[in-house]
Amino acid sequence: MELNSYIATLIFGYVLVVARIGSATMFLPGFGEVQIPVRARLSFALVLCLALYPVVPVVDAAPDTPSAMFVLLAAEVTVGLWIGLTARVILSAMDFAGYQVGQVSGLANAFGPSLGSFEGATLVATILLVGTVALIFVTDTHHIILRGMMESYSVFPPGVIFAGDLAKQIVHAGSKSLYIGASIAAPFFVMGVILNLGMGLANRMMPQLPVFFVAASMLIGVGMFILSVAAPSMIHHWLEQFSSWFGLFRF
């Protein structure tokens, strides 16, 4: 192989790695948070792709035509975006759980800051999202994320894209995320039913009782207590589900 062809192959191979892994890191939990400056995320993605380039399989030679290069790059970008967006969909389980906890316990606030969620969030959802992202790095789950991106080359070889499988899996991820969020928020559903049923019975027995003021304070107090006790288990359960998905690269 001539020197010019060898250098062109190296450069194109690196561009392919950036197309997949760089696209994924723009949306991955922890790596692609909107609070991180764009330049910092871009610099990290370029350095990460340079570090992983020697250990990932790429094309042996650059395509001869621009159209073939474009198709290959488009396939890699599609796979990378699918990895990042699917991981973000799974993270939205904590956002959904936070919404439900906030609504049931009376801690919902329409003016809560949006940190890591797709739209405005309640304060409980923000706490759960920030805590989950922090524990991704504390528990070394980000190592599983990096390994999963490397193993994606064995599932989706460069230039090969399975559009039907990608669509099916992201829909499966959405249903799995909804299930995880509902299972995490289940204790608060039980708490809400019991307390509201008790307040309803108390109101029937004592009509002069200001149920709204009593129930609101009880819901907030009990909700915060249960949240402080159950939050570690909630985040741990999500980390297990997320690690199992990235570890096997499938549900």
C-alpha positions in Angstrom: 0.0 0.0 0.0 1.3 3.4 -0.9 1.9 6.0 1.8 -0.8 8.3 0.6 -3.4 5.5 0.6 -2.2 4.4 4.0 -2.6 7.9 5.5 -6.0 8.4 3.8 -7.2 5.1 5.2 -6.0 6.1 8.7 -7.8 9.4 8.5 -11.0 8.0 7.1 -11.0 5.2 9.8 -10.7 7.9 12.5 -13.6 9.8 10.9 -15.7 6.7 11.0 -15.0 6.2 14.7 -15.9 9.8 15.4 -19.1 9.3 13.3 -20.3 6.5 15.6 -18.7 7.0 19.0 -18.8 10.8 18.8 -22.5 10.8 17.8 -23.3 8.5 20.7 -21.4 10.6 23.3 -23.5 13.7 22.4 -26.5 12.0 24.0 -25.2 9.4 26.4 -26.0 9.9 30.1 -23.2 11.6 31.9 -21.2 12.3 28.7 -23.8 14.3 26.8 -25.4 16.4 29.4 -26.5 19.8 28.3 -24.9 21.4 31.3 -21.4 20.5 29.9 -20.2 23.1 27.4 -20.4 22.1 23.8 -16.6 22.6 23.3 -15.8 20.4 26.2 -18.1 17.6 25.0 -16.6 17.9 21.5 -13.1 17.8 22.7 -13.8 14.8 24.9 -15.4 13.0 22.1 -12.4 13.6 19.8 -9.9 12.4 22.4 -12.0 9.4 23.3 -12.3 8.4 19.6 -8.6 8.7 19.2 -8.0 6.5 22.2 -10.5 3.8 21.0 -9.4 3.9 17.4 -6.7 1.3 17.7 -9.0 -1.3 19.3 -12.1 -1.0 17.2 -12.5 -2.7 13.8 -12.8 -0.2 10.9 -12.5 -0.5 7.1 -9.2 -1.7 5.7 -9.3 0.9 2.9 -11.2 4.1 2.2 -13.9 3.8 -0.4 -13.1 5.0 -3.9 -16.2 7.1 -4.6 -17.6 10.0 -2.5 -21.0 8.4 -2.6 -19.7 5.2 -0.9 -18.0 7.3 1.7 -21.2 9.2 2.4 -23.2 6.0 2.7 -20.6 4.5 5.1 -20.5 7.7 7.2 -24.3 8.0 7.3 -24.6 4.4 8.5 -22.1 5.0 11.3 -23.8 8.2 12.4 -27.1 6.5 12.5 -25.8 3.7 14.7 -24.1 6.2 17.0 -27.3 8.3 17.4 -29.3 5.2 18.0 -26.9 4.2 20.9 -27.0 7.6 22.5 -30.7 8.2 22.1 -31.6 4.7 23.4 -29.5 5.3 26.5 -31.2 8.6 27.0 -34.6 7.0 26.6 -33.7 4.5 29.4 -32.5 7.5 31.5 -35.9 9.1 31.1 -37.3 6.3 33.4 -35.9 8.3 36.3 -37.5 11.5 34.9 -40.9 9.7 34.7 -40.5 8.3 38.2 -39.7 11.8 39.5 -42.8 13.1 37.9 -45.0 10.5 39.5 -43.3 11.0 42.9 -43.8 14.7 42.7 -47.4 14.4 41.7 -48.3 11.9 44.3 -46.5 13.5 47.2 -47.4 17.1 46.4 -43.9 18.2 45.5 -44.6 19.0 41.8 -43.5 22.4 40.7 -44.0 23.6 37.1 -41.1 26.1 37.5 -38.6 23.4 38.5 -35.2 23.5 36.6 -34.8 21.2 33.7 -31.5 19.3 34.3 -31.0 16.3 32.0 -34.6 15.9 31.1 -36.3 16.4 27.7 -38.5 19.2 29.1 -39.4 21.1 32.3 -39.1 18.8 35.2 -40.3 18.7 38.8 -37.8 19.1 41.6 -38.0 15.4 42.5 -37.2 14.4 38.9 -34.3 16.8 38.8 -32.9 15.3 42.1 -33.2 11.8 40.8 -31.6 12.6 37.4 -28.7 14.5 38.9 -28.1 11.7 41.5 -28.3 9.0 38.8 -25.9 10.7 36.5 -23.5 11.2 39.5 -23.7 7.6 40.5 -23.0 6.5 36.9 -19.4 7.7 37.5 -19.2 6.8 41.2 -20.1 3.2 40.5 -17.9 3.0 37.3 -20.9 2.3 35.2 -19.3 4.6 32.6 -16.8 1.8 32.0 -19.7 -0.4 30.9 -20.9 2.4 28.6 -17.5 2.6 26.9 -17.2 -1.1 26.6 -20.7 -1.3 25.1 -19.7 1.2 22.5 -16.7 -0.9 21.6 -18.8 -4.1 21.5 -21.3 -2.3 19.2 -18.9 -3.0 16.3 -19.5 -6.7 16.7 -23.2 -6.2 16.6 -23.3 -3.6 13.9 -20.2 -3.9 11.7 -19.1 -0.7 9.9 -21.3 0.0 6.9 -24.0 -2.4 8.0 -27.2 -1.0 9.3 -30.4 -2.9 10.3 -33.1 -0.2 10.2 -35.9 -2.5 11.3 -33.9 -3.9 14.2 -32.9 -0.3 15.3 -36.5 0.8 15.3 -37.7 -2.3 17.1 -35.1 -2.0 19.8 -35.7 1.7 20.5 -39.4 1.0 20.8 -38.5 -1.8 23.2 -36.3 0.6 25.1 -39.2 3.0 25.5 -41.5 0.3 26.9 -38.7 -0.9 29.2 -38.1 2.6 30.4 -41.8 3.1 31.2 -41.8 -0.2 33.1 -38.7 0.8 35.1 -40.1 4.2 35.9 -43.4 2.8 37.1 -41.7 0.1 39.2 -39.5 2.7 40.8 -42.4 4.9 41.7 -44.6 2.0 42.9 -44.1 2.7 46.6 -45.4 6.2 46.2 -48.5 5.0 44.4 -49.3 2.8 47.4 -48.6 5.7 49.8 -50.9 8.0 47.8 -53.7 5.5 47.8 -53.5 4.7 51.5 -53.2 8.4 52.6 -55.9 9.7 50.3 -58.2 6.9 51.3 -57.5 7.6 55.0 -58.2 11.3 54.5 -61.4 10.5 52.7 -62.6 8.4 55.5 -61.6 11.0 58.0 -63.5 13.6 56.1 -66.6 11.5 56.1 -66.3 11.0 59.8 -65.4 14.6 60.7 -66.9 16.9 58.0 -65.5 20.0 59.8 -61.9 18.7 59.4 -59.9 20.9 56.9 -58.8 17.8 54.9 -56.9 19.8 52.2 -54.5 21.4 54.7 -54.0 18.2 56.7 -53.6 15.9 53.7 -51.2 18.2 51.9 -48.8 18.4 54.8 -49.1 14.7 55.4 -48.4 13.8 51.8 -45.4 16.1 51.6 -43.9 14.8 54.9 -44.5 11.1 54.2 -43.4 11.5 50.6 -40.1 13.2 51.6 -39.5 10.5 54.2 -40.1 7.6 51.8 -38.0 9.4 49.1 -35.1 9.7 51.5 -35.3 6.1 52.4 -36.0 4.6 49.0 -33.9 6.9 46.7 -30.7 4.7 47.0 -32.7 1.6 46.1 -34.4 3.4 43.2 -31.2 4.6 41.7 -29.5 1.2 42.3 -32.4 -0.6 40.5 -32.0 1.7 37.5 -28.3 1.2 37.4 -28.7 -2.5 37.3 -31.2 -2.3 34.4 -29.0 0.1 32.5 -25.9 -1.9 33.0 -27.6 -5.1 31.8 -28.7 -3.3 28.6 -25.3 -1.9 27.9 -23.4 -5.0 29.1 -25.2 -7.3 26.6 -26.0 -4.5 24.2 -29.6 -5.7 24.1 -32.5 -6.3 26.5 
